[in-house]
Amino acid sequence: MASKQISAGIGIPMIVVGVILAFLVAPIQANLKDTVEFVGSLIGILGVIIFIVGLFSRKVTAITS
């Protein structure tokens, strides 16, 4: 039972934003190129981790009395 909300709602957009920052915005910025590449790759890596966590997470049933 994968959590599609986590994978599709958080993981995939973070991967897309990381790719956009690392490959499209970084070459435009001359002074901050290394920093923008680092931040973009960090966001992308975190997006992949959140995507994988979303695949393995499952709903926990709450016990009510």
N, CA, C and O atoms as a CHARMM CRD file, in Angstrom:
* protein
*
  260
    1    1 MET  N      0.82700  -1.17500   0.00000 PROA 1      0.00000
    2    1 MET  CA     0.00000   0.00000   0.00000 PROA 1      0.00000
    3    1 MET  C      0.87600   1.24500   0.00000 PROA 1      0.00000
    4    1 MET  O      1.28800   1.71000   1.06300 PROA 1      0.00000
    5    2 ALA  N      1.15700   1.77300  -1.13900 PROA 2      0.00000
    6    2 ALA  CA     1.98900   2.96400  -1.23800 PROA 2      0.00000
    7    2 ALA  C      1.16300   4.21200  -0.98300 PROA 2      0.00000
    8    2 ALA  O     -0.03300   4.25900  -1.27100 PROA 2      0.00000
    9    3 SER  N      1.81400   5.20100  -0.44800 PROA 3      0.00000
   10    3 SER  CA     1.15600   6.48200  -0.23600 PROA 3      0.00000
   11    3 SER  C      1.38400   7.34100  -1.47600 PROA 3      0.00000
   12    3 SER  O      2.42900   7.97300  -1.62700 PROA 3      0.00000
   13    4 LYS  N      0.40600   7.35200  -2.34200 PROA 4      0.00000
   14    4 LYS  CA     0.54100   8.09400  -3.59400 PROA 4      0.00000
   15    4 LYS  C      0.55200   9.59300  -3.35100 PROA 4      0.00000
   16    4 LYS  O      1.11200  10.34100  -4.15200 PROA 4      0.00000
   17    5 GLN  N     -0.05400  10.04600  -2.26400 PROA 5      0.00000
   18    5 GLN  CA    -0.05500  11.47300  -1.96700 PROA 5      0.00000
   19    5 GLN  C      1.35800  11.97100  -1.67100 PROA 5      0.00000
   20    5 GLN  O      1.73700  13.06000  -2.10200 PROA 5      0.00000
   21    6 ILE  N      2.13000  11.18400  -0.94300 PROA 6      0.00000
   22    6 ILE  CA     3.50000  11.57700  -0.62000 PROA 6      0.00000
   23    6 ILE  C      4.36800  11.49600  -1.86700 PROA 6      0.00000
   24    6 ILE  O      5.11400  12.43000  -2.16100 PROA 6      0.00000
   25    7 SER  N      4.28400  10.40000  -2.60000 PROA 7      0.00000
   26    7 SER  CA     5.13300  10.21300  -3.76700 PROA 7      0.00000
   27    7 SER  C      4.83100  11.22500  -4.86600 PROA 7      0.00000
   28    7 SER  O      5.74000  11.86900  -5.38900 PROA 7      0.00000
   29    8 ALA  N      3.56100  11.36400  -5.21500 PROA 8      0.00000
   30    8 ALA  CA     3.20200  12.23500  -6.32900 PROA 8      0.00000
   31    8 ALA  C      3.08100  13.69300  -5.90000 PROA 8      0.00000
   32    8 ALA  O      3.33500  14.58800  -6.70600 PROA 8      0.00000
   33    9 GLY  N      2.70400  13.94700  -4.67000 PROA 9      0.00000
   34    9 GLY  CA     2.46700  15.31500  -4.24300 PROA 9      0.00000
   35    9 GLY  C      3.69400  16.04600  -3.75100 PROA 9      0.00000
   36    9 GLY  O      3.75600  17.27200  -3.84300 PROA 9      0.00000
   37   10 ILE  N      4.67400  15.32400  -3.22800 PROA 10     0.00000
   38   10 ILE  CA     5.86500  15.97400  -2.68400 PROA 10     0.00000
   39   10 ILE  C      7.12600  15.52900  -3.41800 PROA 10     0.00000
   40   10 ILE  O      7.94200  16.36600  -3.80200 PROA 10     0.00000
   41   11 GLY  N      7.29500  14.24000  -3.61300 PROA 11     0.00000
   42   11 GLY  CA     8.53100  13.71900  -4.19100 PROA 11     0.00000
   43   11 GLY  C      8.76900  14.15900  -5.61600 PROA 11     0.00000
   44   11 GLY  O      9.84100  14.67800  -5.92600 PROA 11     0.00000
   45   12 ILE  N      7.80600  13.96800  -6.48500 PROA 12     0.00000
   46   12 ILE  CA     7.98300  14.30300  -7.89900 PROA 12     0.00000
   47   12 ILE  C      8.16700  15.80700  -8.11800 PROA 12     0.00000
   48   12 ILE  O      9.05200  16.18900  -8.88300 PROA 12     0.00000
   49   13 PRO  N      7.37000  16.68400  -7.48100 PROA 13     0.00000
   50   13 PRO  CA     7.64300  18.11800  -7.66600 PROA 13     0.00000
   51   13 PRO  C      9.01500  18.55200  -7.15900 PROA 13     0.00000
   52   13 PRO  O      9.63400  19.43800  -7.74800 PROA 13     0.00000
   53   14 MET  N      9.50000  17.94700  -6.08100 PROA 14     0.00000
   54   14 MET  CA    10.84600  18.29100  -5.60100 PROA 14     0.00000
   55   14 MET  C     11.90500  17.86000  -6.59500 PROA 14     0.00000
   56   14 MET  O     12.87800  18.58400  -6.80700 PROA 14     0.00000
   57   15 ILE  N     11.74000  16.69900  -7.20900 PROA 15     0.00000
   58   15 ILE  CA    12.68800  16.24700  -8.22400 PROA 15     0.00000
   59   15 ILE  C     12.69200  17.20700  -9.40300 PROA 15     0.00000
   60   15 ILE  O     13.75500  17.56700  -9.91000 PROA 15     0.00000
   61   16 VAL  N     11.51600  17.62000  -9.84100 PROA 16     0.00000
   62   16 VAL  CA    11.40600  18.53500 -10.98200 PROA 16     0.00000
   63   16 VAL  C     12.05200  19.88000 -10.66200 PROA 16     0.00000
   64   16 VAL  O     12.79400  20.41700 -11.48400 PROA 16     0.00000
   65   17 VAL  N     11.78200  20.42600  -9.48800 PROA 17     0.00000
   66   17 VAL  CA    12.37600  21.71100  -9.09700 PROA 17     0.00000
   67   17 VAL  C     13.88900  21.58900  -8.98400 PROA 17     0.00000
   68   17 VAL  O     14.61000  22.50000  -9.39000 PROA 17     0.00000
   69   18 GLY  N     14.37900  20.49000  -8.44300 PROA 18     0.00000
   70   18 GLY  CA    15.82300  20.28400  -8.35100 PROA 18     0.00000
   71   18 GLY  C     16.48600  20.22800  -9.70700 PROA 18     0.00000
   72   18 GLY  O     17.56000  20.79900  -9.89600 PROA 18     0.00000
   73   19 VAL  N     15.86000  19.54600 -10.65900 PROA 19     0.00000
   74   19 VAL  CA    16.41300  19.47000 -12.01800 PROA 19     0.00000
   75   19 VAL  C     16.40200  20.84500 -12.67900 PROA 19     0.00000
   76   19 VAL  O     17.36300  21.22700 -13.34700 PROA 19     0.00000
   77   20 ILE  N     15.32200  21.57900 -12.49200 PROA 20     0.00000
   78   20 ILE  CA    15.24200  22.92100 -13.08400 PROA 20     0.00000
   79   20 ILE  C     16.33200  23.82000 -12.50600 PROA 20     0.00000
   80   20 ILE  O     16.99100  24.54900 -13.24700 PROA 20     0.00000
   81   21 LEU  N     16.52500  23.77500 -11.19700 PROA 21     0.00000
   82   21 LEU  CA    17.56200  24.61000 -10.59100 PROA 21     0.00000
   83   21 LEU  C     18.95700  24.19800 -11.03600 PROA 21     0.00000
   84   21 LEU  O     19.77100  25.05000 -11.39200 PROA 21     0.00000
   85   22 ALA  N     19.23900  22.90300 -11.01900 PROA 22     0.00000
   86   22 ALA  CA    20.59300  22.44400 -11.29400 PROA 22     0.00000
   87   22 ALA  C     20.99000  22.58900 -12.75400 PROA 22     0.00000
   88   22 ALA  O     22.14500  22.90000 -13.04500 PROA 22     0.00000
   89   23 PHE  N     20.06100  22.37100 -13.67900 PROA 23     0.00000
   90   23 PHE  CA    20.44100  22.35200 -15.08900 PROA 23     0.00000
   91   23 PHE  C     20.01400  23.57700 -15.88000 PROA 23     0.00000
   92   23 PHE  O     20.63300  23.89400 -16.89600 PROA 23     0.00000
   93   24 LEU  N     18.97500  24.27100 -15.44400 PROA 24     0.00000
   94   24 LEU  CA    18.50000  25.40900 -16.22700 PROA 24     0.00000
   95   24 LEU  C     18.86100  26.75100 -15.60500 PROA 24     0.00000
   96   24 LEU  O     19.25200  27.67100 -16.32200 PROA 24     0.00000
   97   25 VAL  N     18.73900  26.88100 -14.30300 PROA 25     0.00000
   98   25 VAL  CA    18.98800  28.17200 -13.66000 PROA 25     0.00000
   99   25 VAL  C     20.47000  28.37100 -13.35800 PROA 25     0.00000
  100   25 VAL  O     20.96500  29.49300 -13.46800 PROA 25     0.00000
  101   26 ALA  N     21.18500  27.32700 -12.98600 PROA 26     0.00000
  102   26 ALA  CA    22.58400  27.46600 -12.59700 PROA 26     0.00000
  103   26 ALA  C     23.47000  28.03400 -13.70600 PROA 26     0.00000
  104   26 ALA  O     24.30500  28.88800 -13.40600 PROA 26     0.00000
  105   27 PRO  N     23.34300  27.61600 -14.96600 PROA 27     0.00000
  106   27 PRO  CA    24.20800  28.22300 -15.99100 PROA 27     0.00000
  107   27 PRO  C     23.94300  29.71500 -16.21600 PROA 27     0.00000
  108   27 PRO  O     24.82300  30.43800 -16.68400 PROA 27     0.00000
  109   28 ILE  N     22.74700  30.16900 -15.88800 PROA 28     0.00000
  110   28 ILE  CA    22.41800  31.58100 -16.07200 PROA 28     0.00000
  111   28 ILE  C     23.09700  32.43500 -15.00300 PROA 28     0.00000
  112   28 ILE  O     23.51400  33.56100 -15.27800 PROA 28     0.00000
  113   29 GLN  N     23.20700  31.91300 -13.80600 PROA 29     0.00000
  114   29 GLN  CA    23.79800  32.65100 -12.68700 PROA 29     0.00000
  115   29 GLN  C     25.31400  32.50200 -12.70800 PROA 29     0.00000
  116   29 GLN  O     25.83100  31.42000 -12.42800 PROA 29     0.00000
  117   30 ALA  N     26.03000  33.56900 -13.03400 PROA 30     0.00000
  118   30 ALA  CA    27.48400  33.49200 -13.14200 PROA 30     0.00000
  119   30 ALA  C     28.15000  33.47700 -11.76200 PROA 30     0.00000
  120   30 ALA  O     29.07200  32.69600 -11.52600 PROA 30     0.00000
  121   31 ASN  N     27.68900  34.32900 -10.86100 PROA 31     0.00000
  122   31 ASN  CA    28.34900  34.44800  -9.55100 PROA 31     0.00000
  123   31 ASN  C     28.01100  33.30300  -8.61300 PROA 31     0.00000
  124   31 ASN  O     28.86400  32.86500  -7.84100 PROA 31     0.00000
  125   32 LEU  N     26.79800  32.82100  -8.66800 PROA 32     0.00000
  126   32 LEU  CA    26.33100  31.81800  -7.71300 PROA 32     0.00000
  127   32 LEU  C     26.13000  30.44700  -8.33800 PROA 32     0.00000
  128   32 LEU  O     25.32500  29.66300  -7.83800 PROA 32     0.00000
  129   33 LYS  N     26.83600  30.13800  -9.41300 PROA 33     0.00000
  130   33 LYS  CA    26.59700  28.88900 -10.14200 PROA 33     0.00000
  131   33 LYS  C     26.77900  27.66000  -9.24800 PROA 33     0.00000
  132   33 LYS  O     25.93400  26.76500  -9.24800 PROA 33     0.00000
  133   34 ASP  N     27.86500  27.61000  -8.49700 PROA 34     0.00000
  134   34 ASP  CA    28.11900  26.43600  -7.64900 PROA 34     0.00000
  135   34 ASP  C     27.06300  26.28300  -6.56400 PROA 34     0.00000
  136   34 ASP  O     26.62500  25.17100  -6.27200 PROA 34     0.00000
  137   35 THR  N     26.66000  27.38400  -5.97300 PROA 35     0.00000
  138   35 THR  CA    25.65500  27.32800  -4.91600 PROA 35     0.00000
  139   35 THR  C     24.30100  26.89500  -5.45700 PROA 35     0.00000
  140   35 THR  O     23.61200  26.09100  -4.83000 PROA 35     0.00000
  141   36 VAL  N     23.91700  27.41700  -6.60900 PROA 36     0.00000
  142   36 VAL  CA    22.62500  27.05400  -7.19400 PROA 36     0.00000
  143   36 VAL  C     22.63000  25.58900  -7.61900 PROA 36     0.00000
  144   36 VAL  O     21.62300  24.89900  -7.45400 PROA 36     0.00000
  145   37 GLU  N     23.73800  25.10600  -8.16000 PROA 37     0.00000
  146   37 GLU  CA    23.83800  23.68300  -8.51400 PROA 37     0.00000
  147   37 GLU  C     23.72500  22.80400  -7.27200 PROA 37     0.00000
  148   37 GLU  O     23.05100  21.77500  -7.28900 PROA 37     0.00000
  149   38 PHE  N     24.39100  23.21900  -6.19600 PROA 38     0.00000
  150   38 PHE  CA    24.33600  22.43800  -4.95700 PROA 38     0.00000
  151   38 PHE  C     22.91900  22.38100  -4.39300 PROA 38     0.00000
  152   38 PHE  O     22.43500  21.31200  -4.02200 PROA 38     0.00000
  153   39 VAL  N     22.26200  23.52800  -4.33200 PROA 39     0.00000
  154   39 VAL  CA    20.90000  23.57100  -3.79000 PROA 39     0.00000
  155   39 VAL  C     19.95200  22.76900  -4.67700 PROA 39     0.00000
  156   39 VAL  O     19.10000  22.04100  -4.16800 PROA 39     0.00000
  157   40 GLY  N     20.08800  22.89100  -5.99200 PROA 40     0.00000
  158   40 GLY  CA    19.24500  22.12700  -6.90700 PROA 40     0.00000
  159   40 GLY  C     19.44200  20.63400  -6.77300 PROA 40     0.00000
  160   40 GLY  O     18.47400  19.87500  -6.76200 PROA 40     0.00000
  161   41 SER  N     20.69400  20.20700  -6.66900 PROA 41     0.00000
  162   41 SER  CA    20.93600  18.77300  -6.51800 PROA 41     0.00000
  163   41 SER  C     20.47600  18.27300  -5.16000 PROA 41     0.00000
  164   41 SER  O     20.00100  17.14300  -5.05100 PROA 41     0.00000
  165   42 LEU  N     20.60900  19.09600  -4.11600 PROA 42     0.00000
  166   42 LEU  CA    20.14200  18.71300  -2.78700 PROA 42     0.00000
  167   42 LEU  C     18.62600  18.54900  -2.77000 PROA 42     0.00000
  168   42 LEU  O     18.11100  17.58700  -2.20000 PROA 42     0.00000
  169   43 ILE  N     17.91400  19.47800  -3.38800 PROA 43     0.00000
  170   43 ILE  CA    16.45600  19.37000  -3.47100 PROA 43     0.00000
  171   43 ILE  C     16.05900  18.12600  -4.26200 PROA 43     0.00000
  172   43 ILE  O     15.12100  17.42400  -3.88500 PROA 43     0.00000
  173   44 GLY  N     16.76500  17.85300  -5.35100 PROA 44     0.00000
  174   44 GLY  CA    16.46600  16.66100  -6.14800 PROA 44     0.00000
  175   44 GLY  C     16.69900  15.37100  -5.38800 PROA 44     0.00000
  176   44 GLY  O     15.89600  14.44200  -5.46700 PROA 44     0.00000
  177   45 ILE  N     17.79300  15.31500  -4.65500 PROA 45     0.00000
  178   45 ILE  CA    18.09700  14.10900  -3.87600 PROA 45     0.00000
  179   45 ILE  C     17.06700  13.91000  -2.76800 PROA 45     0.00000
  180   45 ILE  O     16.61400  12.79000  -2.53400 PROA 45     0.00000
  181   46 LEU  N     16.70000  14.98300  -2.09000 PROA 46     0.00000
  182   46 LEU  CA    15.66200  14.87300  -1.06200 PROA 46     0.00000
  183   46 LEU  C     14.32800  14.45700  -1.67000 PROA 46     0.00000
  184   46 LEU  O     13.56900  13.71300  -1.04800 PROA 46     0.00000
  185   47 GLY  N     14.03400  14.93200  -2.88400 PROA 47     0.00000
  186   47 GLY  CA    12.81500  14.52400  -3.56700 PROA 47     0.00000
  187   47 GLY  C     12.80400  13.04000  -3.87500 PROA 47     0.00000
  188   47 GLY  O     11.77000  12.38500  -3.74500 PROA 47     0.00000
  189   48 VAL  N     13.95000  12.50000  -4.28400 PROA 48     0.00000
  190   48 VAL  CA    14.04100  11.06100  -4.55100 PROA 48     0.00000
  191   48 VAL  C     13.84800  10.26900  -3.26600 PROA 48     0.00000
  192   48 VAL  O     13.16700   9.24300  -3.26500 PROA 48     0.00000
  193   49 ILE  N     14.43900  10.73400  -2.18100 PROA 49     0.00000
  194   49 ILE  CA    14.28000  10.03800  -0.89900 PROA 49     0.00000
  195   49 ILE  C     12.82200  10.06100  -0.45500 PROA 49     0.00000
  196   49 ILE  O     12.29200   9.03700  -0.02600 PROA 49     0.00000
  197   50 ILE  N     12.17000  11.21700  -0.55400 PROA 50     0.00000
  198   50 ILE  CA    10.76200  11.30800  -0.16500 PROA 50     0.00000
  199   50 ILE  C      9.89200  10.45500  -1.08200 PROA 50     0.00000
  200   50 ILE  O      8.92100   9.85300  -0.62400 PROA 50     0.00000
  201   51 PHE  N     10.22700  10.39400  -2.36900 PROA 51     0.00000
  202   51 PHE  CA     9.48500   9.54600  -3.30200 PROA 51     0.00000
  203   51 PHE  C      9.57800   8.08100  -2.89500 PROA 51     0.00000
  204   51 PHE  O      8.57300   7.37000  -2.90100 PROA 51     0.00000
  205   52 ILE  N     10.77400   7.62700  -2.54200 PROA 52     0.00000
  206   52 ILE  CA    10.97000   6.23000  -2.14100 PROA 52     0.00000
  207   52 ILE  C     10.26300   5.94700  -0.81700 PROA 52     0.00000
  208   52 ILE  O      9.66000   4.88600  -0.65100 PROA 52     0.00000
  209   53 VAL  N     10.33300   6.88700   0.12200 PROA 53     0.00000
  210   53 VAL  CA     9.62900   6.71500   1.39700 PROA 53     0.00000
  211   53 VAL  C      8.12900   6.61400   1.16300 PROA 53     0.00000
  212   53 VAL  O      7.44600   5.82900   1.82100 PROA 53     0.00000
  213   54 GLY  N      7.61500   7.40500   0.22900 PROA 54     0.00000
  214   54 GLY  CA     6.19200   7.34000  -0.08700 PROA 54     0.00000
  215   54 GLY  C      5.78100   6.00000  -0.66200 PROA 54     0.00000
  216   54 GLY  O      4.64900   5.55600  -0.47000 PROA 54     0.00000
  217   55 LEU  N      6.70400   5.34900  -1.37300 PROA 55     0.00000
  218   55 LEU  CA     6.38800   4.02800  -1.92400 PROA 55     0.00000
  219   55 LEU  C      6.28600   2.96000  -0.84400 PROA 55     0.00000
  220   55 LEU  O      5.51700   2.00800  -0.97600 PROA 55     0.00000
  221   56 PHE  N      7.06500   3.12000   0.22500 PROA 56     0.00000
  222   56 PHE  CA     7.09600   2.09800   1.26100 PROA 56     0.00000
  223   56 PHE  C      6.23400   2.41100   2.47100 PROA 56     0.00000
  224   56 PHE  O      6.10700   1.57400   3.36500 PROA 56     0.00000
  225   57 SER  N      5.64200   3.58800   2.52100 PROA 57     0.00000
  226   57 SER  CA     4.82100   3.90700   3.69100 PROA 57     0.00000
  227   57 SER  C      3.43300   3.29100   3.53800 PROA 57     0.00000
  228   57 SER  O      2.94700   3.08000   2.42700 PROA 57     0.00000
  229   58 ARG  N      2.82000   3.01500   4.65800 PROA 58     0.00000
  230   58 ARG  CA     1.46600   2.46500   4.63800 PROA 58     0.00000
  231   58 ARG  C      0.65500   3.10800   5.73700 PROA 58     0.00000
  232   58 ARG  O      1.19800   3.65200   6.69900 PROA 58     0.00000
  233   59 LYS  N     -0.62600   3.04000   5.58400 PROA 59     0.00000
  234   59 LYS  CA    -1.51600   3.64800   6.56300 PROA 59     0.00000
  235   59 LYS  C     -1.58200   2.77400   7.80500 PROA 59     0.00000
  236   59 LYS  O     -1.62100   1.54600   7.73000 PROA 59     0.00000
  237   60 VAL  N     -1.59400   3.44300   8.94100 PROA 60     0.00000
  238   60 VAL  CA    -1.70800   2.76200  10.21900 PROA 60     0.00000
  239   60 VAL  C     -3.11600   2.99100  10.73900 PROA 60     0.00000
  240   60 VAL  O     -3.59500   4.12300  10.79700 PROA 60     0.00000
  241   61 THR  N     -3.75900   1.92500  11.10700 PROA 61     0.00000
  242   61 THR  CA    -5.11600   2.05800  11.63500 PROA 61     0.00000
  243   61 THR  C     -5.05400   2.51600  13.09200 PROA 61     0.00000
  244   61 THR  O     -4.26600   2.00300  13.88700 PROA 61     0.00000
  245   62 ALA  N     -5.87700   3.46500  13.41400 PROA 62     0.00000
  246   62 ALA  CA    -5.92000   3.98400  14.77800 PROA 62     0.00000
  247   62 ALA  C     -6.84900   3.13100  15.62500 PROA 62     0.00000
  248   62 ALA  O     -7.94900   2.78500  15.19200 PROA 62     0.00000
  249   63 ILE  N     -6.42100   2.80000  16.80000 PROA 63     0.00000
  250   63 ILE  CA    -7.24400   2.01600  17.71800 PROA 63     0.00000
  251   63 ILE  C     -8.03100   2.99700  18.57600 PROA 63     0.00000
  252   63 ILE  O     -7.45200   3.80800  19.29800 PROA 63     0.00000
  253   64 THR  N     -9.32800   2.91900  18.49300 PROA 64     0.00000
  254   64 THR  CA   -10.16700   3.80600  19.31500 PROA 64     0.00000
  255   64 THR  C    -10.92400   2.96500  20.32400 PROA 64     0.00000
  256   64 THR  O    -11.27200   1.81200  20.07200 PROA 64     0.00000
  257   65 SER  N    -11.16200   3.56000  21.44000 PROA 65     0.00000
  258   65 SER  CA   -11.87300   2.79500  22.48000 PROA 65     0.00000
  259   65 SER  C    -13.26700   3.32000  22.69700 PROA 65     0.00000
  260   65 SER  O    -14.00100   2.79400  23.53400 PROA 65     0.00000
